[in-house]
Amino acid sequence: MKSPSDRIASLAEAIRRIESGEADAETTRLRAEREQEQEARTIVLRRLSAQPRSRAELATSLSEKEIPTEIAERVLDRMTEVGLIDDETFAKDWVASRQQRRHLSRRKLADELRQKGIDPGLVDQALAGVAEDDEYEAALDLAQRKLPSLERHEAPVQRRRLAGMLERRGFSVGLIHRVLRDVLEP
């Protein structure tokens, strides 16, 4: 094993060779690797500055930009270590945001998180905070907001369209019937 002074001397020699144009294949490889690592960091930081992302989404972005897997993993590990990537927090925030804004069911939220590459254990943890009452309130609010646009239609058409909308949002059949009863029957 090299001593710290030996490592410093070999690093100084490598720098001298690079600056003098005497770079050998190893030095060229190290330089290219360093550039790819910098490019990977830039890609990750740019994607994270736009919106929070899961580790799997960022890994896909790096792969699409042809960053070698070894370098991508190293950059993603470092970003995770410093707290810029946190799938657990991402999943919890995603659930809170999507349920509040889009009124999605637990099942639909779980599907979205899985598509984003979140570990199934983290998906379950994130969805643990969504109670049945929350799901009911979300479905009820969604149906109440949609109902005015359906007033010109007959009751069976209203029922069918509301049920279809709620089903596409991933709500269970039992919950859909409960919401339809509460919204359509006085």
C-alpha positions in Angstrom: 0.0 0.0 0.0 1.3 3.4 -0.9 2.0 6.0 1.8 0.2 9.4 1.6 3.5 11.0 0.4 3.9 8.4 -2.4 0.3 8.9 -3.5 0.8 12.7 -3.6 4.0 12.2 -5.6 2.3 9.9 -8.2 -0.6 12.4 -8.4 1.8 15.3 -9.0 3.6 13.2 -11.7 0.2 12.5 -13.4 -0.7 16.2 -13.3 2.7 17.1 -14.8 2.3 14.5 -17.6 -1.2 15.9 -18.4 0.0 19.4 -18.5 3.0 18.6 -20.6 0.9 16.5 -23.0 2.7 13.2 -22.0 -0.6 11.7 -20.7 -0.6 7.9 -21.0 -3.6 5.7 -21.5 -4.4 5.5 -17.8 -4.3 9.2 -17.3 -6.5 9.7 -20.3 -9.0 7.1 -18.9 -9.0 8.9 -15.5 -9.6 12.2 -17.2 -12.5 10.8 -19.2 -14.0 9.2 -16.1 -13.7 12.4 -14.2 -15.5 14.3 -17.0 -18.3 11.7 -17.1 -18.7 11.9 -13.4 -19.0 15.7 -13.6 -21.5 15.3 -16.4 -23.5 12.8 -14.3 -23.6 15.2 -11.4 -24.7 18.0 -13.6 -27.5 15.9 -15.1 -28.7 14.8 -11.6 -28.6 18.3 -10.2 -30.4 19.7 -13.2 -33.2 17.0 -12.9 -33.5 17.6 -9.2 -33.7 21.3 -9.5 -36.8 21.0 -11.8 -38.7 18.7 -9.3 -38.0 15.9 -6.8 -37.1 12.6 -8.4 -36.7 9.0 -7.3 -33.3 7.3 -7.5 -34.6 5.0 -10.2 -35.8 8.0 -12.4 -32.3 9.6 -12.1 -30.6 6.3 -12.9 -32.7 6.1 -16.0 -31.8 9.7 -17.0 -28.1 8.9 -16.6 -28.5 5.7 -18.6 -30.2 7.6 -21.4 -27.3 10.0 -21.5 -25.0 7.0 -21.8 -23.2 7.5 -18.5 -21.5 4.2 -17.5 -23.4 2.3 -14.8 -20.4 2.3 -12.4 -20.1 6.1 -12.6 -23.9 6.6 -12.3 -24.0 4.4 -9.2 -21.1 6.3 -7.6 -22.8 9.7 -8.3 -26.2 8.5 -7.1 -24.7 7.0 -4.0 -23.0 10.3 -3.1 -26.2 12.3 -3.8 -28.1 9.9 -1.5 -25.4 10.2 1.1 -25.7 14.0 1.2 -29.5 13.8 1.3 -30.3 15.1 -2.2 -31.9 11.8 -3.1 -34.3 10.2 -0.6 -36.8 7.8 -1.9 -38.7 7.5 1.4 -39.3 11.3 1.6 -40.0 11.4 -2.1 -42.7 8.7 -1.8 -44.4 10.4 1.2 -44.4 13.8 -0.5 -45.7 12.3 -3.8 -48.6 10.6 -2.0 -49.5 13.8 -0.1 -49.3 15.9 -3.2 -51.1 13.6 -5.6 -53.9 12.7 -3.2 -54.5 16.4 -2.4 -54.3 17.8 -6.0 -55.4 14.8 -8.2 -57.6 12.9 -5.7 -56.2 9.5 -6.5 -56.9 6.3 -4.7 -54.3 4.3 -2.7 -54.1 1.8 -5.5 -53.4 4.4 -8.2 -50.8 6.1 -6.0 -49.1 2.8 -5.4 -49.0 2.1 -9.2 -47.5 5.5 -9.8 -44.8 5.0 -7.1 -43.9 1.6 -8.5 -43.6 3.1 -12.0 -41.1 5.6 -10.5 -39.0 2.7 -9.2 -39.8 3.1 -5.5 -39.2 0.0 -3.4 -42.5 -1.8 -2.5 -41.7 -1.5 1.3 -41.4 2.3 0.9 -44.6 2.4 -1.1 -46.4 0.7 1.7 -44.9 3.1 4.3 -46.0 6.1 2.2 -49.5 4.8 1.8 -49.9 4.0 5.5 -50.8 7.7 6.1 -53.8 7.5 3.7 -56.9 6.5 5.7 -60.1 5.2 4.2 -61.8 8.4 5.2 -59.2 10.4 3.2 -59.9 8.2 0.2 -63.6 8.7 0.6 -63.2 12.5 0.9 -61.1 12.6 -2.2 -63.6 10.6 -4.2 -66.5 12.6 -2.9 -64.8 15.9 -3.7 -64.0 14.8 -7.2 -67.5 13.6 -7.9 -69.1 16.8 -6.5 -66.8 18.9 -8.7 -67.7 16.9 -11.8 -71.4 16.7 -11.2 -72.3 20.3 -12.4 -70.9 19.5 -15.8 -73.2 16.4 -16.0 -76.5 18.1 -15.0 -77.9 18.2 -18.5 -77.7 14.4 -18.7 -80.2 11.8 -17.4 -79.4 10.2 -14.0 -78.2 6.9 -15.5 -75.7 8.8 -17.7 -74.5 10.8 -14.7 -74.1 7.7 -12.6 -72.1 5.9 -15.4 -69.8 8.8 -16.1 -69.1 9.6 -12.5 -68.4 5.9 -11.8 -66.1 5.7 -14.8 -64.1 8.7 -13.7 -63.7 7.4 -10.2 -62.8 4.0 -11.5 -60.0 5.5 -13.7 -58.7 7.2 -10.5 -58.4 3.7 -9.0 -61.1 3.8 -6.4 -62.7 0.5 -5.3 -66.2 -0.5 -6.5 -67.6 -0.3 -2.9 -66.3 3.2 -2.4 -67.6 4.3 -5.8 -71.1 3.0 -4.9 -71.0 4.8 -1.6 -69.9 8.1 -3.2 -72.5 7.8 -6.0 -75.2 7.2 -3.4 -74.1 10.3 -1.4 -73.8 12.5 -4.4 -76.8 11.5 -6.6 -79.4 10.5 -4.0 -80.8 13.2 -1.9 
